[in-house]
Amino acid sequence: MLKHFKKRGKIISICSNRDTGSLDIILTHHNLKSYFDNIISCHAVGKDKPDPFCLKELMEKYPDTDLSETVYFGDSKTDAEFATNAGIDYIIIDHYLNKKLFYQMILESFADSEDNSPLINK
């Protein structure tokens, strides 16, 4: 999904309740840092999710972007509450709660047609 949106020039940000240090370690270990325009630790600013502070502050950086043009992707009920509290639409992707086939279908729907490689192992 990150490749899909990055290729299309979309702004990609991450808001996490993880501490800045552990968040940086995870993103670096998985080679994900280059995909993100903004990396935010809500924990570091003392406003953990579902408090919408970090998401609202992030949106203020992009005054020309309407909330109706924004989608928040998360992986928990807390993320759904976080986006709702900020007034932003969301999609929760949780492979533990969804059937594996459904999860795979969601991920593969973002694959480019010229890229035939699977996004996750079957």
C-alpha positions in Angstrom: 0.0 0.0 0.0 2.8 2.4 0.8 4.4 1.9 -2.6 1.0 2.5 -4.2 0.3 5.8 -2.5 3.9 7.0 -2.7 4.0 6.4 -6.5 0.9 8.6 -6.8 2.5 11.5 -4.9 0.3 11.1 -1.8 1.4 12.4 1.6 2.0 9.4 3.9 2.4 9.9 7.6 2.5 7.7 10.6 1.0 8.5 14.0 1.9 5.9 16.6 1.6 5.5 20.4 5.0 3.9 20.4 7.9 5.8 21.9 10.1 7.7 19.3 13.0 5.3 19.9 11.2 2.1 19.4 9.2 3.5 16.4 12.5 4.5 14.7 14.0 1.1 15.3 11.0 -0.7 13.8 10.8 1.6 10.7 14.5 1.4 10.1 14.6 -2.4 10.6 11.9 -2.9 8.0 13.2 -0.2 5.6 10.0 1.8 5.8 11.2 5.3 6.8 11.6 6.5 3.2 7.9 6.0 2.6 6.8 8.5 5.3 6.6 12.3 5.0 5.8 12.6 8.7 6.7 10.3 11.6 4.9 11.2 14.7 5.0 9.6 18.2 1.8 10.6 19.9 3.4 9.2 23.1 6.3 11.6 22.9 4.0 14.6 22.9 2.0 13.2 25.8 -1.2 12.8 23.7 -1.7 9.1 23.2 -4.4 7.9 20.9 -7.4 8.0 20.8 -6.8 11.7 21.7 -6.9 13.3 18.2 -4.3 15.9 19.0 -1.5 14.4 16.9 -3.7 13.9 13.9 -5.3 17.3 14.1 -1.8 18.9 14.4 -0.6 16.9 11.4 -3.6 18.1 9.3 -2.8 21.7 10.2 0.5 21.3 8.3 -1.6 20.8 5.1 -4.3 23.5 5.1 -5.1 22.9 1.4 -6.0 19.3 2.1 -9.7 18.8 3.0 -10.5 16.2 5.6 -12.8 14.5 3.1 -9.8 13.8 1.0 -8.0 12.1 3.8 -8.1 8.4 4.9 -6.5 7.1 8.0 -5.3 3.5 8.0 -5.0 1.7 11.3 -4.9 -1.7 12.9 -7.0 -1.4 16.0 -10.2 -0.1 17.6 -8.1 2.7 19.1 -7.1 3.8 15.6 -10.8 3.9 14.6 -11.5 6.1 17.6 -8.5 8.3 16.9 -9.6 9.0 13.3 -13.2 9.5 14.4 -12.2 11.9 17.1 -10.3 13.9 14.4 -13.1 13.8 11.9 -11.3 11.7 9.4 -12.5 8.6 7.5 -10.6 5.4 8.3 -9.9 1.9 7.2 -8.9 -0.6 9.9 -6.7 -3.5 8.6 -6.2 -6.2 11.1 -5.2 -9.6 9.8 -6.0 -11.2 13.1 -9.6 -10.0 13.1 -10.3 -10.4 9.4 -10.2 -13.6 7.4 -6.7 -14.1 5.9 -8.2 -14.1 2.4 -10.0 -10.8 3.0 -6.8 -9.2 4.4 -4.8 -10.5 1.3 -7.5 -9.1 -1.0 -7.3 -5.6 0.6 -3.5 -5.6 0.2 -3.5 -6.9 -3.3 -6.0 -4.3 -4.4 -3.3 -1.7 -4.0 -0.7 -3.6 -6.1 0.0 -2.1 -9.5 -1.2 -4.1 -12.4 2.4 -4.3 -13.8 3.6 -5.7 -10.5 2.6 -9.3 -10.4 4.4 -10.2 -7.2 2.2 -11.0 -4.2 2.2 -8.5 -1.4 2.0 -11.1 1.3 2.7 -14.8 1.5 -0.2 -17.1 0.9 
